[in-house]
């Protein structure tokens, strides 16, 4: 009996000792080995790090006018670990969000960190905030933070220049490292996307003491350990806000684009695509219904016509052929053809709009003589024409710093052999290329760059919208480098072609008379591009002043008819606004067009 009792005591003592040993080992783990880890976790249960998002950098126009601003915006957040899901309907009603959608947003954050606040609704109004405050005790884990939202001048849209912001996607987040967290806003298009790394700034944080229920008590250590956010860097743009606003208004009832560029450095003065959209509606989380309406709109407001269109340029392209013919000495300034109003090649007749009679290359540009350029195309040949067009940047993107751009289409013998088969196409396929028709596609930004090179006699600058960056941390202002290439032509080639452009606007018989500006010599060329789906597209390219160009421009108006009627007047007004800083026509005698001028605007 004694031995049995003694054995039992030993067993009990052994197990008691083992339990104490395990407790001791666990205590050593908690207090010594894992002290830092669990101490930090404990601290996080009482101290919450509230991330402070910095203000995005501002954008100014070339004259120092603020054109992209920030305004306060309130965002409702939910901490998944603290939220009472039985209150889902109450919060859903307050925020006017579907319950399932709201729960999805909370769960999405909870998958990664259930103690981090999930942003469930942005840009809420004061009425909504009041409801949240009134129901604070009923909504544990629900709070709001002050963020910022982009604000724009009332008279400028700038939709396709500035671009819009949106909530970062999972794919972007996976590539972003520690720079972003779920729910952050990031540049999606335009300047906002291209210059995101400058505009976003550096995040800060505040350390807040919270109780066991998650209620904030006050700042930790009197805020001494907080980190202030650093605002994003500011951008000085090359845009002229007044020209941008005017161009947008002039195109408000049309579909088309305007691109104005400084021929002295390639800076974009204005870039407009119509129809456009309201950037305010796309900054942050865009309602599904709104996004669907923009996508399904038959006029495609999200499509940037300034950089993505791929239309034949019509007669605005004739100077390419004139340059190739003169530079390669197929003709000189005295070479003449007799225009009878049509040109027969094989069994096909290529028409002209007028009978121009005896015409040289300068007069052919002035009067937009199709017959002259039909014949020049056969003299110069497809590959040489394509080579010179490539020198002016056609067939490839210009590299403008707003991210979205189309390379266009520049045919060559290689292209025709690939499409039609070697030996299965004839020169008749190429005749219409001489007047900018056929299988040739360009965008307004490409034509504006081309006009720039005609203005400055061969300096093809890379178009750009951002001129300078002002760094908030250092205060340094950095002017961005401007790239360009020089198109080498004989000086007389530039002289003859530019003379034709001057005459096209300023002398009787020219097609661009509607682009005239009081007191300024404007040079330019109209174009009317055939459109198989409706009325022709109207084009105009030009520059001014002729003697010392400060602005080059391209105007596209879709489905309206003649370039001289629709595109040229818009260009003239934009040039006037830029050079004078205002429209002065109501202060001076009006420009009157002669009967001859009006007869020749139909090109």
C-alpha positions, 0 to 999 in steps of 0.5 A, spaced: 500 500 500 505 504 501 509 503 495 503 504 491 502 511 494 509 513 493 509 511 486 503 515 485 506 521 488 512 521 484 507 520 478 503 526 480 510 530 482 513 529 475 507 531 471 506 538 476 514 539 475 513 538 467 507 543 467 511 548 471 517 547 467 513 548 460 510 554 464 517 556 465 520 555 458 514 559 455 515 565 460 522 565 458 520 565 450 515 571 452 519 575 456 526 574 453 526 570 446 520 573 443 520 580 447 521 584 442 516 581 437 510 580 442 512 587 445 511 590 439 504 587 437 502 589 444 504 596 443 500 596 436 494 593 440 494 600 444 498 605 439 495 605 432 499 608 426 495 612 422 498 614 415 497 621 413 497 621 405 501 627 402 498 633 398 499 631 390 504 636 387 500 642 384 501 644 376 502 651 373 501 653 366 507 657 363 505 663 365 504 661 373 497 660 373 495 654 378 491 649 373 491 643 377 489 644 385 487 640 391 481 641 395 479 637 402 476 630 401 473 626 407 474 618 406 470 613 411 474 608 413 473 601 417 477 597 421 475 590 419 477 587 426 473 592 430 467 592 426 460 589 428 458 586 422 451 586 425 451 593 423 452 592 416 446 595 414 446 601 418 453 603 415 450 601 408 444 606 409 448 611 411 453 611 405 448 609 400 453 603 398 450 596 397 451 591 403 455 586 399 459 591 396 461 594 402 462 587 405 467 586 400 471 592 401 472 590 408 473 583 407 478 585 401 482 589 407 481 584 412 485 578 408 491 582 408 491 586 415 484 586 419 487 591 423 488 596 418 483 601 416 479 599 409 477 605 405 470 604 403 467 611 401 471 617 398 469 624 398 463 624 402 459 630 404 458 633 411 451 630 412 454 623 411 459 625 416 454 627 421 450 621 421 457 617 422 458 622 428 451 621 431 452 613 430 459 613 433 457 608 438 453 604 434 459 603 429 465 601 432 471 601 427 468 606 423 471 613 422 473 618 417 480 621 415 481 627 411 484 626 404 485 631 398 482 631 391 484 634 385 480 641 383 481 644 376 479 651 374 472 652 372 474 654 364 478 648 363 477 641 362 484 638 360 482 631 360 487 628 356 493 632 358 492 632 366 489 625 366 485 622 372 487 618 378 484 612 380 484 607 386 491 602 385 489 595 383 492 589 386 496 588 380 499 595 381 500 594 388 504 587 387 509 591 383 509 597 387 513 595 394 512 599 400 510 605 396 503 604 396 498 600 400 491 598 399 486 604 397 491 609 395 490 613 389 495 613 383 495 617 377 492 613 371 493 617 365 496 623 362 501 627 366 498 624 373 501 617 371 507 619 367 509 624 373 506 620 378 513 619 382 514 626 383 507 628 384 505 623 389 510 625 395 512 622 401 507 619 406 507 621 413 504 618 420 501 619 426 501 615 432 494 615 436 493 611 443 487 607 443 483 603 448 481 596 448 475 598 444 479 601 439 477 608 441 482 614 440 484 617 446 490 621 444 496 622 440 502 618 443 508 621 446 505 628 445 506 627 437 514 627 438 514 620 434 509 622 428 512 623 421 510 629 417 508 627 410 512 631 404 507 634 399 508 632 392 513 636 387 510 641 383 510 641 375 510 647 371 507 646 364 508 649 357 500 649 357 497 656 356 491 656 360 487 661 356 489 658 349 487 651 352 480 654 354 479 658 348 481 651 344 476 647 348 470 652 347 471 653 339 471 645 339 465 644 344 460 643 338 465 639 334 468 632 334 476 633 333 482 636 336 487 642 337 494 641 338 498 648 339 506 647 340 512 652 341 516 651 335 522 654 339 522 648 344 517 643 342 513 645 349 505 644 348 501 650 348 494 647 348 492 640 347 484 639 346 480 632 344 473 633 344 468 630 346 472 630 353 470 628 360 469 631 367 476 629 371 472 631 377 468 625 376 474 620 375 478 622 381 478 616 385 473 611 385 468 611 379 461 609 380 460 603 375 454 606 372 458 612 370 464 608 367 460 604 363 456 610 360 463 613 358 465 607 355 459 606 351 458 613 349 458 613 341 463 619 341 468 616 345 470 621 350 475 617 353 479 617 346 484 622 345 483 624 338 490 629 339 494 623 339 491 617 337 487 618 331 489 615 325 486 619 319 489 621 312 491 628 313 489 630 306 493 636 303 496 638 309 501 633 307 503 636 300 509 639 303 512 632 304 512 631 297 514 638 295 520 637 299 522 631 297 522 633 289 526 639 291 531 636 295 532 630 290 532 635 284 526 632 281 524 639 280 526 646 281 522 652 283 521 653 275 518 647 274 511 647 271 505 643 270 498 645 266 493 643 271 486 642 267 482 640 273 484 632 272 489 627 271 489 621 268 493 615 270 492 608 266 484 608 266 483 612 272 482 619 273 484 623 279 480 629 280 482 636 282 477 641 285 479 647 280 483 648 274 489 651 276 493 652 269 500 653 269 503 651 276 509 651 279 511 648 286 510 654 290 503 656 287 501 648 288 502 649 295 498 656 295 492 653 291 493 646 293 493 643 286 492 636 286 494 635 279 501 637 281 502 633 286 499 627 283 504 627 278 510 629 283 508 622 286 510 618 280 516 622 279 519 622 286 516 614 288 513 611 294 520 609 297 523 616 297 516 619 299 516 615 305 523 616 307 522 624 307 515 623 311 519 619 316 524 624 317 518 629 319 516 623 324 511 620 321 510 612 322 512 613 329 510 616 336 512 623 337 514 621 344 509 626 348 509 625 355 502 624 356 503 616 355 498 615 350 500 615 343 499 612 336 504 611 331 500 612 325 501 608 318 506 610 313 506 606 307 512 604 303 514 598 298 515 593 304 508 595 306 504 594 300 508 588 298 506 585 305 499 587 304 498 586 297 503 581 295 510 583 291 508 584 284 500 585 285 500 592 286 501 598 281 503 605 281 496 607 281 495 605 288 500 610 290 498 616 286 493 619 291 498 618 297 501 625 293 495 629 296 495 625 303 489 620 301 490 613 301 493 608 306 496 614 310 494 615 317 497 621 322 495 624 328 494 631 330 500 631 334 504 628 329 502 634 324 503 639 329 510 637 330 511 637 322 508 644 322 513 646 328 519 643 323 516 647 317 516 653 322 523 653 325 526 650 318 528 643 321 528 642 328 524 637 330 523 637 338 520 632 342 513 635 344 512 635 351 507 638 356 512 639 363 517 644 363 520 644 370 519 640 376 520 644 383 522 639 388 519 640 395 524 637 399 530 641 396 527 647 393 530 645 387 527 647 380 529 643 375 528 644 367 527 638 363 532 637 358 529 638 351 531 633 345 530 634 338 533 632 331 535 637 325 532 635 318 537 637 314 535 640 307 537 645 302 536 652 305 532 654 298 527 648 299 525 651 306 524 658 303 520 655 297 515 651 301 515 656 307 513 661 301 507 657 299 505 656 306 505 664 306 501 665 300 496 659 302 494 664 307 495 671 305 494 671 297 488 671 293 487 664 291 490 661 297 486 656 301 487 658 308 485 665 308 480 664 314 486 663 318 488 670 318 490 674 324 490 682 325 497 684 324 500 678 324 503 674 318 500 667 318 503 661 314 499 655 313 495 649 309 488 646 309 486 639 308 480 636 307 481 628 308 476 623 305 472 619 310 468 613 307 463 613 313 461 620 312 463 627 311 470 629 310 475 631 316 477 638 316 484 639 317 489 645 318 496 646 320 500 653 320 505 657 324 506 664 326 509 669 325 511 667 319 518 671 320 519 669 327 515 663 329 512 662 336 506 658 335 505 652 330 498 649 330 494 643 328 486 643 328 482 637 326 474 637 325 471 631 324 465 629 319 464 637 317 467 638 310 472 643 308 479 645 312 479 652 309 472 653 312 472 649 319 479 648 321 482 654 319 478 659 323 479 655 329 487 656 328 487 663 327 483 665 333 488 660 337 494 664 334 491 670 336 490 669 343 497 666 344 500 672 340 496 677 343 494 674 350 487 676 348 482 676 342 483 683 339 478 683 333 473 686 336 478 692 337 480 692 330 477 692 323 474 685 322 478 681 317 474 681 310 475 675 305 475 676 298 470 672 293 477 669 291 478 667 298 472 664 299 472 660 293 478 657 295 477 655 302 474 648 299 480 644 301 
